[in-house]
Amino acid sequence: MPGFLLHVGATVMCSHSGQAQATVPCPRVKVSGQQIVTQSCTYTIAGCPFTVGTSPVPCVTGQWINAATRVTTGGVPVLLQDSQSICTPNGTPMTVVSTQTRVKGT
């Protein structure tokens, strides 16, 4: 399905409302003046309040499982608004809250 491309300014959160940020965006391609993000990019997560009982087990990093099938940059698929992800160490997904709305990919 087509979806909007993710860029470094996109709001991405873990499922516990921790703020996720791309670590290494693609330096060659920009949308809305900001670098896009590819599937190989890891996200760092800050402020995850998740606990098991009384022990904190916050989401620390997130990795994308799937991405665009027809749009790549440097041979790596770009991330779309509906791409699926998984957080470490919990296994919960990240959620794209908002992103640019000008460029779509499939």
C-alpha positions as CSV (number, residue, x, y, z in Angstrom):
1,M,0.0,0.0,0.0
2,P,1.2,3.5,-0.6
3,G,2.2,5.6,2.3
4,F,4.0,8.9,3.1
5,L,7.8,8.7,3.4
6,L,9.2,9.1,6.9
7,H,11.7,11.9,7.5
8,V,13.8,12.8,10.6
9,G,11.1,15.3,11.7
10,A,8.4,12.6,11.9
11,T,6.9,12.0,15.3
12,V,7.6,8.3,16.1
13,M,6.8,6.8,19.5
14,C,7.1,3.4,21.1
15,S,3.7,1.9,22.2
16,H,4.3,3.2,25.7
17,S,4.7,6.8,24.5
18,G,8.5,7.0,24.6
19,Q,9.9,9.3,22.0
20,A,11.8,7.6,19.1
21,Q,14.4,9.3,17.0
22,A,16.3,8.2,13.9
23,T,20.0,7.6,14.5
24,V,21.4,7.8,10.9
25,P,19.0,9.3,8.3
26,C,19.8,9.2,4.6
27,P,21.9,12.3,3.8
28,R,21.2,12.3,0.0
29,V,17.4,12.6,-0.1
30,K,15.2,15.1,1.5
31,V,11.4,15.7,1.7
32,S,10.0,18.9,3.2
33,G,13.6,20.0,3.7
34,Q,14.4,17.1,6.0
35,Q,16.4,13.9,5.4
36,I,14.4,10.7,4.8
37,V,14.9,7.5,6.8
38,T,15.6,4.1,5.4
39,Q,14.9,0.6,6.7
40,S,18.5,0.1,7.9
41,C,18.2,3.0,10.3
42,T,17.9,2.2,14.0
43,Y,15.8,4.4,16.2
44,T,16.7,5.3,19.8
45,I,13.9,5.6,22.3
46,A,13.9,8.0,25.3
47,G,11.3,8.4,28.0
48,C,9.6,5.0,27.8
49,P,7.8,4.4,31.1
50,F,7.2,0.7,30.7
51,T,7.6,-1.5,33.8
52,V,7.0,-5.1,34.7
53,G,5.8,-5.2,38.3
54,T,8.1,-2.7,39.9
55,S,11.0,-3.2,37.6
56,P,11.5,-0.7,34.8
57,V,11.9,-2.4,31.4
58,P,11.9,0.6,29.0
59,C,12.0,0.4,25.2
60,V,15.6,1.4,24.2
61,T,15.9,0.9,20.5
62,G,13.5,0.3,17.6
63,Q,14.2,-1.4,14.2
64,W,11.9,-1.5,11.2
65,I,10.7,-4.9,9.9
66,N,9.3,-3.8,6.6
67,A,9.5,-0.8,4.3
68,A,8.7,0.4,0.8
69,T,8.9,-2.3,-1.8
70,R,9.4,-0.1,-4.9
71,V,11.2,3.0,-3.5
72,T,14.8,2.8,-2.4
73,T,17.7,5.1,-1.9
74,G,21.3,3.8,-2.1
75,G,19.7,0.3,-2.6
76,V,17.9,0.4,0.8
77,P,14.1,0.6,1.1
78,V,12.7,3.9,2.5
79,L,10.4,3.9,5.4
80,L,6.7,4.6,5.0
81,Q,4.1,5.8,7.4
82,D,2.6,2.3,7.6
83,S,6.0,0.4,7.9
84,Q,6.1,-2.1,10.8
85,S,8.7,-2.1,13.6
86,I,9.8,-3.8,16.8
87,C,11.3,-2.3,19.9
88,T,14.1,-3.9,22.0
89,P,13.9,-5.4,24.6
90,N,10.0,-5.5,24.8
91,G,9.0,-6.6,21.3
92,T,6.4,-3.9,21.1
93,P,5.9,-1.8,17.9
94,M,6.7,1.8,17.3
95,T,4.0,4.1,16.0
96,V,4.3,6.9,13.4
97,V,2.2,9.7,14.9
98,S,2.9,12.3,12.2
99,T,5.1,12.8,9.1
100,Q,5.3,14.9,6.0
101,T,2.3,14.6,3.7
102,R,3.7,15.6,0.3
103,V,5.6,12.5,-0.9
104,K,4.2,9.0,-1.1
105,G,5.9,5.7,-1.9
106,T,4.9,2.0,-2.2
